[in-house]
């Protein structure tokens, strides 16, 4: 059911909310976004996003914008489209008298208190003209397999030694929720039944608490309308009771892609525009495997350009496409990014394309940063496509793409929701020789081994049999420090600047040593050029130097710099909220695998830092 007058941004359906997520609306209303089977497009063509690389990567036919609501006079064909949702959780209670009711998934509005006259305590007047709106229960049951269910209030209330004589009868029993008393924790929340059973929530969130009352996962997928259709493989001890607004109830699994220009070095903007608009059509109209010359000549005549030059441009673009790695669902994220890395390390695209990078050799910059980088590219224009492929509960997504997609719909995976964002960025290409020499130092390897132990014990590294590379830790930490500094230097909020790392975590098969920092927004105009301007000669040097100076001392030092493990699952060393951590929207690894020690050194060993000499060089 699509509820009216509950507005939200389309981009929010990619994250932080999406299929299977509970969206909090005003007046304490909670609705869950349903599966893609229920999404309706009257004409899907205006919503399709063209990104051939990402479409192949995700194994779907197309990507679509989430539908937006349009008035009939603005768009008669695609008017009145809404995102379907259900009401979840179903248990609701009156905020005044505490009367509880289990409603249905499809109730249009919040249930109202029936003004039951309880024998004691506060009661809603039966003579009142208006009934109070009930609010949803704050606790839900979550399974590591992705299932979610209402907290079993009736079973919980009627369990325990003190309630052995009572049996729940849904036809006669009424449950009341009350809070208060001397305790502010879960023991202060009480459920009372008219049959005499009563119990507090104390211990409900403990491991195995539901298993003790005989509760088993019902394989409930309310966003798909399923319950009990399969046997849940999860250990009953792992089923948890959590707040419905907790951050671990729903994790979005999104994949992104930077648009690669069709012709990297197109000097003629008209030809570049033709390639952008007609390449897919021409490429799919081959005759005996060859490009259709007659079709290309026709396009040349229509646009008044030289036929031979246009034909050669199409050939070059086709050869570039054929020379790229074959894109499949099974390829790694690093393999997918390799093509992006290749265009970022050189002059690519132009103002007509959706991507434009200008590469400068490091000799153009101040000597203070020359020995650390090979080149710096300014990216005044880029387009990023972000697609929503699935979600997980309790832990961050770790499934393969093909498995994640199955949670979004009952039918075949033909399309996925996605958005396009435009922006600008700065790309740093690190000096491979300098970086490799530093990474092979014994003291650097010894420090990274501290992280390796936590990494292999954590879920994020459970399937990775290799060891973390110092190069990745360094580039990742450097990204966080520079983002923090750029937010001061060019005025962008730190949450609006993202990192995109081109370096493998544990292997070195692709030889990538790059970092893209970019800002992207839903506005078609992208951004105002402040980030690119900060990457120019005479500016980026000051930014890097200031970032390194600020990183040399944290307000939590010496505790922070001497840490042997902090943050989620102890996956950070010298990195805390006072120096290195960023908003969730910025980081690709969830604020994990960070260490200032690899950047500027430690108190005991300054030489361990890759940029340890930059401060002294800058002062000279």
C-alpha positions as CSV (number, residue, x, y, z in Angstrom):
1,X,0.0,0.0,0.0
2,X,1.3,3.5,-0.9
3,X,0.7,5.9,1.9
4,X,0.0,9.5,0.9
5,X,1.7,12.6,2.3
6,X,4.8,10.8,3.6
7,X,7.5,12.6,1.5
8,X,11.1,11.5,1.3
9,X,14.0,12.1,-1.2
10,X,14.4,9.6,-4.0
11,X,18.1,9.3,-3.2
12,X,17.2,8.1,0.3
13,X,15.8,4.9,-1.2
14,X,19.4,3.9,-2.1
15,X,20.6,4.7,1.4
16,X,20.0,5.2,4.3
17,X,16.6,3.6,3.6
18,X,15.4,1.2,0.9
19,X,13.6,-2.1,0.4
20,X,13.2,-3.9,3.8
21,X,14.1,-0.8,5.8
22,X,11.8,0.8,8.4
23,X,11.4,4.5,7.6
24,X,10.6,6.8,10.6
25,X,8.0,9.4,9.7
26,X,6.6,12.3,11.9
27,X,4.2,11.5,14.6
28,X,6.1,8.3,15.5
29,X,4.9,6.4,12.5
30,X,7.0,3.5,11.1
31,X,6.6,2.2,7.6
32,X,8.6,-0.5,5.7
33,X,9.5,-0.1,2.0
34,X,8.2,-3.2,0.1
35,X,10.0,-5.3,-2.5
36,X,10.6,-4.2,-6.1
37,X,7.7,-6.4,-7.4
38,X,5.3,-3.9,-5.9
39,X,6.9,-0.8,-7.5
40,X,4.9,0.4,-10.5
41,X,6.1,2.5,-13.4
42,X,3.4,3.6,-15.9
43,X,6.2,4.3,-18.5
44,X,9.6,3.3,-17.2
45,X,11.6,4.9,-20.1
46,X,12.0,8.3,-18.5
47,X,13.4,6.6,-15.3
48,X,16.1,4.5,-17.0
49,X,19.7,5.3,-16.2
50,X,22.2,4.4,-18.9
51,X,25.4,2.9,-17.4
52,X,26.4,-0.2,-19.4
53,X,29.4,-1.0,-17.2
54,X,27.4,-1.0,-13.9
55,X,24.5,-2.9,-15.5
56,X,26.8,-5.7,-16.6
57,X,28.5,-5.7,-13.2
58,X,25.1,-6.2,-11.4
59,X,23.7,-8.7,-13.9
60,X,20.5,-6.8,-14.7
61,X,18.9,-5.5,-17.8
62,X,18.6,-1.9,-16.6
63,X,18.9,0.6,-13.8
64,X,16.0,2.9,-12.9
65,X,15.5,6.0,-10.8
66,X,13.0,5.4,-7.9
67,X,9.7,6.8,-9.1
68,X,8.8,10.3,-7.9
69,X,5.4,11.7,-7.3
70,X,4.2,13.9,-10.2
71,X,0.9,15.9,-10.6
72,X,-1.3,15.0,-13.5
73,X,-1.0,18.4,-15.2
74,X,2.9,18.1,-15.0
75,X,3.2,14.6,-16.4
76,X,-0.1,12.9,-17.4
77,X,1.7,9.7,-18.3
78,X,3.6,9.2,-15.0
79,X,1.4,10.9,-12.5
80,X,0.5,9.9,-9.0
81,X,3.3,7.2,-8.7
82,X,4.1,6.3,-5.1
83,X,6.6,4.1,-3.3
84,X,4.6,1.2,-1.8
85,X,5.1,0.5,1.9
86,X,3.6,-1.6,4.7
87,X,3.0,-0.9,8.4
88,X,5.7,-2.4,10.5
89,X,6.1,-3.2,13.4
90,X,2.5,-4.3,13.8
91,X,2.3,-4.1,17.6
92,X,1.1,-0.6,18.7
93,X,0.3,0.9,22.1
94,X,-1.5,3.9,23.4
95,X,0.9,6.5,24.8
96,X,-1.6,7.4,27.6
97,X,-3.2,4.2,28.9
98,X,-0.8,1.6,27.4
99,X,-3.4,-0.5,25.7
100,X,-1.8,-2.7,23.0
101,X,-3.1,-3.8,19.6
102,X,-1.6,-5.9,16.9
103,X,-2.7,-4.3,13.6
104,X,-2.1,-5.5,10.0
105,X,0.6,-4.7,7.5
106,X,-1.9,-2.9,5.3
107,X,-3.7,-0.6,7.7
108,X,-3.9,2.9,6.0
109,X,-3.5,5.0,9.2
110,X,-2.2,4.6,12.7
111,X,-4.6,2.5,14.9
112,X,-6.5,4.4,17.5
113,X,-6.9,3.5,21.2
114,X,-10.2,1.6,21.8
115,X,-10.4,3.3,25.2
116,X,-10.5,0.0,27.2
117,X,-11.4,0.7,30.8
118,X,-8.5,-0.8,32.8
119,X,-9.3,-1.5,36.5
120,X,-6.3,0.5,37.7
121,X,-3.8,3.1,36.4
122,X,-4.5,5.6,33.7
123,X,-7.3,5.0,31.3
124,X,-8.6,6.9,28.2
125,X,-12.0,8.4,28.8
126,X,-14.7,6.4,27.0
127,X,-16.6,9.6,26.5
128,X,-13.8,11.4,24.7
129,X,-14.7,12.7,21.3
130,X,-11.3,11.9,19.8
131,X,-9.3,8.8,20.3
132,X,-5.6,8.9,20.7
133,X,-3.3,7.6,18.0
134,X,-1.3,4.6,19.0
135,X,2.4,4.4,18.4
136,X,4.5,1.4,17.2
137,X,6.4,-0.8,19.6
138,X,10.0,0.1,19.9
139,X,11.5,-3.4,19.8
140,X,11.7,-5.9,17.0
141,X,13.3,-9.2,16.4
142,X,16.2,-9.5,13.9
143,X,17.8,-12.5,12.4
144,X,21.3,-12.6,10.9
145,X,19.8,-14.2,7.8
146,X,18.0,-11.0,7.1
147,X,14.6,-11.9,8.6
148,X,12.7,-9.5,10.8
149,X,9.6,-9.9,13.0
150,X,7.5,-8.3,15.7
151,X,8.8,-8.7,19.2
152,X,6.7,-11.7,20.5
153,X,5.0,-9.7,23.2
154,X,2.3,-12.2,24.0
155,X,4.7,-15.2,24.3
156,X,7.2,-13.1,26.4
157,X,4.5,-11.9,28.8
158,X,3.2,-15.4,29.4
159,X,6.6,-17.0,29.9
160,X,8.7,-17.4,33.0
161,X,8.2,-19.3,36.3
162,X,5.8,-16.6,37.7
163,X,3.5,-17.0,34.7
164,X,3.4,-20.8,34.4
165,X,-0.3,-20.8,35.4
166,X,-1.4,-18.4,32.7
167,X,-2.1,-19.1,29.0
168,X,-2.5,-16.5,26.3
169,X,-5.9,-16.5,24.5
170,X,-6.0,-13.9,21.7
171,X,-9.8,-13.8,21.9
172,X,-10.0,-12.8,25.5
173,X,-6.6,-11.6,26.6
174,X,-5.6,-7.9,26.4
175,X,-2.1,-6.7,27.0
176,X,-1.0,-3.4,28.5
177,X,2.3,-1.7,28.2
178,X,3.6,0.5,31.0
179,X,6.8,2.3,31.8
180,X,8.2,4.0,34.9
181,X,9.3,3.0,38.3
182,X,12.7,3.4,39.8
183,X,14.6,1.9,36.8
184,X,15.4,3.7,33.5
185,X,16.5,0.5,31.8
186,X,14.5,-2.4,30.3
187,X,13.3,-3.5,33.6
188,X,11.2,-0.4,33.7
189,X,9.1,-1.5,30.7
190,X,6.3,-3.9,31.8
191,X,3.7,-5.9,29.9
192,X,0.5,-6.9,31.8
193,X,-2.2,-9.2,30.5
194,X,-5.8,-9.2,31.7
195,X,-5.4,-12.9,32.5
196,X,-2.9,-12.0,35.3
197,X,0.4,-12.7,33.5
198,X,3.0,-9.9,33.7
199,X,6.7,-9.5,32.9
200,X,9.2,-6.8,32.3
201,X,11.6,-6.5,29.4
202,X,14.6,-7.2,31.6
203,X,16.9,-9.6,29.9
204,X,15.1,-9.5,26.5
205,X,18.2,-8.3,24.7
206,X,20.5,-10.9,26.2
207,X,21.9,-13.7,24.0
208,X,19.5,-16.6,23.7
209,X,16.7,-14.8,25.6
210,X,14.1,-15.7,22.9
211,X,15.3,-19.3,22.6
212,X,14.5,-19.8,26.3
213,X,10.8,-19.0,25.7
214,X,10.7,-21.4,22.7
215,X,10.7,-18.7,20.0
216,X,12.2,-19.7,16.7
217,X,12.8,-17.5,13.6
218,X,9.7,-17.6,11.4
219,X,11.6,-16.6,8.3
220,X,9.5,-13.4,8.2
221,X,10.1,-11.1,5.2
222,X,7.2,-8.6,5.6
223,X,8.6,-6.5,2.7
224,X,7.9,-9.4,0.4
225,X,4.8,-10.7,2.2
226,X,6.5,-14.0,3.2
227,X,6.5,-15.8,6.5
228,X,7.3,-19.5,7.3
229,X,8.1,-20.3,3.6
230,X,11.4,-21.8,4.5
231,X,13.4,-23.1,7.5
232,X,15.8,-20.6,8.9
233,X,19.4,-21.9,9.2
234,X,20.4,-19.3,11.8
235,X,21.2,-20.5,15.3
236,X,18.3,-19.5,17.7
237,X,21.0,-18.1,20.0
238,X,21.9,-15.5,17.4
239,X,18.4,-14.0,17.0
240,X,18.4,-10.6,18.7
241,X,15.9,-8.2,20.1
242,X,16.9,-4.6,19.1
243,X,15.4,-1.2,18.9
244,X,13.6,-0.6,15.6
245,X,15.7,2.5,15.1
246,X,19.0,0.9,15.8
247,X,21.7,1.2,13.2
248,X,22.3,-2.5,12.9
249,X,18.7,-3.3,11.9
250,X,19.4,-2.6,8.2
251,X,22.6,-2.1,6.2
252,X,22.4,-1.0,2.6
253,X,24.4,-2.8,0.0
254,X,25.2,-0.3,-2.7
255,X,27.6,-0.4,-5.7
256,X,28.8,2.7,-7.5
257,X,30.5,3.4,-10.8
258,X,32.3,6.4,-12.3
259,X,31.3,7.1,-15.8
260,X,34.2,6.4,-18.3
261,X,34.2,8.6,-21.4
262,X,33.6,7.0,-24.8
263,X,36.5,8.8,-26.4
264,X,39.3,9.7,-24.0
265,X,41.1,12.2,-26.1
266,X,38.3,13.7,-28.3
267,X,39.5,17.1,-29.4
268,X,36.3,17.9,-31.2
269,X,33.5,18.5,-28.7
270,X,30.9,17.9,-31.4
271,X,32.3,14.4,-32.2
272,X,32.5,13.6,-28.5
273,X,28.8,14.5,-28.1
274,X,27.9,12.3,-31.1
275,X,29.8,9.4,-29.5
276,X,28.0,9.9,-26.2
277,X,24.6,10.0,-27.8
278,X,24.9,7.3,-30.6
279,X,27.7,4.9,-29.6
280,X,25.4,2.2,-28.1
281,X,23.1,2.4,-31.2
282,X,26.0,2.1,-33.6
283,X,27.8,-0.6,-31.7
284,X,24.6,-2.8,-31.6
285,X,24.0,-2.3,-35.3
286,X,27.1,-4.1,-36.6
287,X,27.1,-5.8,-39.9
288,X,29.1,-9.1,-39.9
289,X,30.9,-7.9,-36.9
290,X,31.9,-4.6,-38.4
291,X,30.6,-1.1,-37.6
292,X,27.9,0.0,-39.9
293,X,29.6,2.6,-42.1
294,X,26.3,3.7,-43.8
295,X,24.8,4.5,-40.4
296,X,27.8,6.4,-39.3
297,X,27.9,8.4,-42.6
298,X,24.2,9.2,-42.1
299,X,24.9,10.5,-38.5
300,X,27.8,12.5,-39.9
301,X,25.6,14.2,-42.5
302,X,22.9,14.9,-39.9
303,X,25.5,16.6,-37.6
304,X,27.6,18.2,-40.4
305,X,30.9,16.6,-39.4
306,X,33.6,14.9,-41.4
307,X,32.5,11.3,-42.2
308,X,36.0,9.7,-42.1
309,X,36.9,11.4,-38.8
310,X,33.6,10.3,-37.2
311,X,34.1,6.8,-38.5
312,X,37.6,6.6,-37.0
313,X,36.3,8.0,-33.7
314,X,33.7,5.2,-33.5
315,X,36.5,2.6,-34.3
316,X,38.7,4.0,-31.6
317,X,35.9,4.0,-29.1
318,X,35.0,0.4,-30.0
319,X,38.6,-0.8,-29.7
320,X,38.8,0.9,-26.3
321,X,35.7,-1.0,-25.2
322,X,36.9,-4.3,-26.5
323,X,40.3,-3.9,-24.9
324,X,38.7,-3.5,-21.4
325,X,38.4,-6.4,-18.9
326,X,35.2,-8.3,-19.4
327,X,32.7,-7.2,-16.8
328,X,30.8,-9.9,-14.9
329,X,29.1,-10.3,-11.5
330,X,31.9,-12.4,-10.2
331,X,34.7,-9.9,-10.8
332,X,36.2,-8.2,-7.8
333,X,35.6,-4.5,-7.0
334,X,39.2,-3.7,-7.6
335,X,39.1,-5.4,-11.1
336,X,36.0,-3.3,-11.9
337,X,37.8,-0.1,-10.8
338,X,40.8,-0.8,-13.0
339,X,39.3,0.9,-16.1
340,X,38.4,4.0,-14.0
341,X,42.0,4.1,-12.7
342,X,43.4,4.0,-16.3
343,X,41.4,7.1,-17.3
344,X,42.2,9.0,-14.1
345,X,45.9,8.8,-14.5
346,X,45.8,10.7,-17.8
347,X,43.9,13.4,-19.7
348,X,40.5,11.9,-20.4
349,X,37.1,13.1,-21.6
350,X,36.1,16.7,-22.1
351,X,33.4,19.2,-21.1
352,X,30.8,17.6,-23.4
353,X,31.2,14.2,-21.8
354,X,30.0,13.3,-18.3
355,X,33.7,12.9,-17.3
356,X,36.7,15.2,-17.7
357,X,40.1,14.8,-16.0
358,X,43.2,16.9,-16.5
359,X,46.4,15.1,-15.5
360,X,49.4,17.1,-14.2
361,X,52.8,15.5,-13.7
362,X,54.1,16.0,-10.2
363,X,56.9,18.3,-11.5
364,X,54.2,21.0,-11.9
365,X,53.9,21.1,-8.1
366,X,56.0,22.3,-5.2
367,X,59.0,20.0,-4.4
368,X,57.6,19.5,-0.9
369,X,55.2,16.8,-2.3
370,X,57.1,15.5,-5.4
371,X,58.7,12.5,-3.8
372,X,55.3,11.1,-2.6
373,X,53.2,11.3,-5.8
374,X,53.6,10.5,-9.5
375,X,50.9,12.8,-10.7
376,X,47.7,14.7,-9.7
377,X,44.6,14.9,-11.8
378,X,41.9,17.5,-11.5
379,X,38.5,16.2,-12.3
380,X,36.2,19.2,-13.0
381,X,33.4,17.0,-14.1
382,X,32.3,13.4,-13.2
383,X,29.1,11.4,-13.1
384,X,28.6,8.6,-10.6
385,X,25.9,6.0,-10.7
386,X,24.9,4.4,-7.3
387,X,22.8,1.3,-7.4
388,X,21.0,-0.5,-4.6
389,X,21.6,-4.3,-4.8
390,X,20.5,-5.5,-1.4
391,X,20.7,-5.2,2.3
392,X,21.7,-7.1,5.4
393,X,20.9,-7.1,9.1
394,X,23.0,-7.1,12.2
395,X,26.3,-7.1,10.2
396,X,27.5,-5.2,7.2
397,X,26.8,-6.8,3.8
398,X,29.1,-9.6,2.8
399,X,27.0,-11.6,0.3
400,X,27.7,-11.8,-3.4
401,X,25.7,-9.6,-5.7
402,X,23.6,-12.4,-7.1
403,X,22.6,-13.4,-3.5
404,X,21.9,-9.9,-2.3
405,X,19.5,-9.3,-5.2
406,X,17.3,-12.2,-4.2
407,X,16.1,-10.3,-1.1
408,X,14.6,-7.4,-3.1
409,X,11.9,-9.2,-5.0
410,X,10.1,-12.5,-5.6
411,X,10.5,-12.6,-9.4
412,X,13.5,-12.4,-11.6
413,X,16.1,-9.6,-11.2
414,X,15.5,-7.5,-14.3
415,X,16.2,-4.1,-12.9
416,X,17.6,-2.3,-9.8
417,X,16.9,1.1,-8.3
418,X,19.8,3.6,-8.8
419,X,20.5,7.3,-8.9
420,X,22.9,9.5,-10.8
421,X,25.0,12.2,-9.1
422,X,27.3,14.8,-10.6
423,X,30.3,16.4,-9.1
424,X,34.1,17.2,-9.2
425,X,37.2,15.7,-7.6
426,X,40.9,15.5,-7.1
427,X,42.9,12.3,-8.0
428,X,46.2,11.4,-6.4
429,X,48.5,8.9,-8.1
430,X,51.1,7.8,-5.6
431,X,54.7,7.0,-6.5
432,X,54.8,3.2,-6.8
433,X,58.6,2.9,-6.2
434,X,58.6,5.2,-3.1
435,X,55.4,3.4,-1.8
436,X,56.8,-0.1,-2.3
437,X,60.1,0.8,-0.7
438,X,58.3,2.2,2.4
439,X,55.9,-0.8,2.6
440,X,58.7,-3.3,2.7
441,X,60.3,-1.8,5.8
442,X,60.3,-4.3,8.7
443,X,58.9,-1.8,11.2
444,X,56.0,-1.0,8.9
445,X,55.2,-4.7,8.3
446,X,55.3,-5.3,12.1
447,X,52.8,-2.5,12.7
448,X,50.4,-3.7,10.1
449,X,50.5,-7.2,11.5
450,X,48.8,-5.8,14.6
451,X,45.8,-4.9,12.4
452,X,46.0,-8.3,10.5
453,X,45.2,-10.2,13.7
454,X,42.0,-8.3,14.2
455,X,41.2,-8.2,10.5
456,X,41.2,-12.0,10.1
457,X,39.1,-12.4,13.3
458,X,36.5,-9.9,12.0
459,X,33.7,-10.7,9.6
460,X,35.0,-8.1,7.1
461,X,38.2,-10.2,6.7
462,X,36.9,-13.7,7.3
463,X,37.0,-14.6,3.6
464,X,40.2,-12.8,2.8
465,X,43.1,-15.3,3.1
466,X,45.8,-12.6,2.4
467,X,47.3,-10.1,4.7
468,X,46.5,-6.4,4.7
469,X,48.9,-4.3,2.6
470,X,50.5,-1.3,4.3
471,X,49.8,0.6,1.0
472,X,46.1,0.3,1.4
473,X,46.1,1.4,5.1
474,X,48.3,4.4,4.2
475,X,46.1,5.6,1.2
476,X,42.9,5.1,3.2
477,X,44.1,7.0,6.2
478,X,45.6,9.8,4.0
479,X,42.1,10.1,2.4
480,X,40.5,10.7,5.7
481,X,43.0,13.3,6.8
482,X,42.8,15.2,3.5
483,X,39.0,15.2,3.6
484,X,39.0,16.7,7.0
485,X,41.4,19.4,5.8
486,X,39.5,20.1,2.6
487,X,36.3,20.7,4.5
488,X,38.2,23.7,6.1
489,X,40.0,24.9,3.0
490,X,37.2,24.9,0.4
491,X,34.1,25.1,2.4
492,X,32.5,21.7,1.7
493,X,31.1,19.8,4.7
494,X,33.2,16.7,5.4
495,X,30.1,14.6,4.9
496,X,29.8,15.8,1.2
497,X,33.3,14.6,0.2
498,X,33.7,10.9,-0.6
499,X,36.7,8.7,-1.0
500,X,37.3,6.1,-3.8
501,X,40.4,4.0,-3.2
502,X,42.2,2.4,-6.1
503,X,44.5,0.0,-4.2
504,X,43.9,-3.7,-3.4
505,X,43.6,-4.6,0.3
506,X,45.6,-7.8,0.3
507,X,46.9,-8.6,-3.2
508,X,48.9,-6.5,-5.7
509,X,47.8,-8.1,-9.0
510,X,46.5,-4.8,-10.6
511,X,49.3,-2.4,-9.6
512,X,46.9,0.4,-8.6
513,X,48.1,3.2,-6.2
514,X,45.5,5.9,-6.5
515,X,42.9,7.9,-4.5
516,X,39.9,9.9,-5.8
517,X,38.4,12.5,-3.5
518,X,35.2,13.8,-5.0
519,X,32.0,15.6,-4.1
520,X,28.8,14.6,-5.8
521,X,25.2,15.8,-5.5
522,X,21.9,15.1,-7.2
523,X,21.9,18.5,-8.9
524,X,22.7,18.3,-12.6
525,X,25.0,21.3,-12.2
526,X,27.3,19.2,-10.0
527,X,29.3,21.5,-7.8
528,X,30.8,25.0,-7.9
529,X,34.4,24.1,-8.6
530,X,35.8,24.7,-5.1
531,X,37.3,21.2,-4.8
532,X,39.1,21.3,-8.2
533,X,40.4,24.8,-7.5
534,X,41.9,23.5,-4.2
535,X,43.8,20.9,-6.2
536,X,45.7,23.5,-8.3
537,X,49.4,24.2,-7.9
538,X,50.1,26.4,-4.9
539,X,47.0,25.2,-3.1
540,X,47.1,21.5,-2.7
541,X,50.6,21.6,-1.2
542,X,49.3,23.8,1.6
543,X,46.3,21.4,2.1
544,X,48.5,18.3,2.4
545,X,51.0,20.1,4.7
546,X,48.3,21.3,7.0
547,X,46.6,17.9,7.1
548,X,49.9,16.3,8.1
549,X,50.6,18.9,10.7
550,X,47.1,18.4,12.2
551,X,47.6,14.6,12.1
552,X,50.9,14.8,14.0
553,X,49.0,15.4,17.3
554,X,45.5,14.3,18.3
555,X,43.7,15.7,21.3
556,X,43.4,12.1,22.6
557,X,47.2,11.5,22.4
558,X,49.1,9.8,23.7
559,X,46.2,7.3,24.2
560,X,45.3,7.4,20.5
561,X,48.7,7.1,18.9
562,X,49.7,4.3,21.3
563,X,46.5,2.3,20.7
564,X,46.9,-1.4,19.8
565,X,43.4,-1.6,18.5
566,X,40.3,0.6,18.7
567,X,37.0,1.2,16.8
568,X,34.7,-1.5,15.5
569,X,36.2,-4.9,16.2
570,X,39.6,-3.2,17.0
571,X,40.2,-2.6,13.3
572,X,41.9,0.8,13.8
573,X,45.2,1.6,15.4
574,X,45.9,5.4,15.8
575,X,42.6,6.7,14.6
576,X,39.7,8.1,16.6
577,X,36.9,10.7,16.3
578,X,39.2,13.5,17.2
579,X,41.6,13.0,14.4
580,X,40.7,10.6,11.6
581,X,37.2,9.2,11.6
582,X,34.6,10.7,9.1
583,X,30.9,10.6,8.6
584,X,29.6,7.2,7.3
585,X,28.8,8.7,3.8
586,X,32.5,9.4,3.2
587,X,34.2,6.1,4.0
588,X,34.1,3.0,1.9
589,X,35.2,0.6,4.7
590,X,32.9,1.9,7.5
591,X,35.7,3.8,9.4
592,X,37.8,0.7,9.7
593,X,41.5,-0.1,8.7
594,X,42.9,3.3,9.6
595,X,46.2,4.3,11.3
596,X,47.8,7.7,11.6
597,X,51.1,5.9,12.4
598,X,51.5,4.8,8.8
599,X,51.2,8.4,7.7
600,X,53.2,10.6,10.1
601,X,54.8,8.0,12.4
602,X,54.4,7.1,16.0
603,X,55.9,8.6,19.2
604,X,58.5,5.8,19.4
605,X,59.3,5.6,15.7
606,X,58.8,8.6,13.4
607,X,60.4,6.8,10.5
608,X,57.5,4.5,10.2
609,X,55.3,7.3,8.7
610,X,55.3,7.6,4.9
611,X,54.9,11.4,5.1
612,X,57.1,11.7,8.2
613,X,59.5,14.1,6.4
614,X,56.9,16.4,4.9
615,X,56.6,18.7,7.8
616,X,60.3,19.4,8.0
617,X,60.5,19.8,4.2
618,X,57.6,22.2,4.3
619,X,59.2,24.4,6.9
620,X,62.5,24.5,4.9
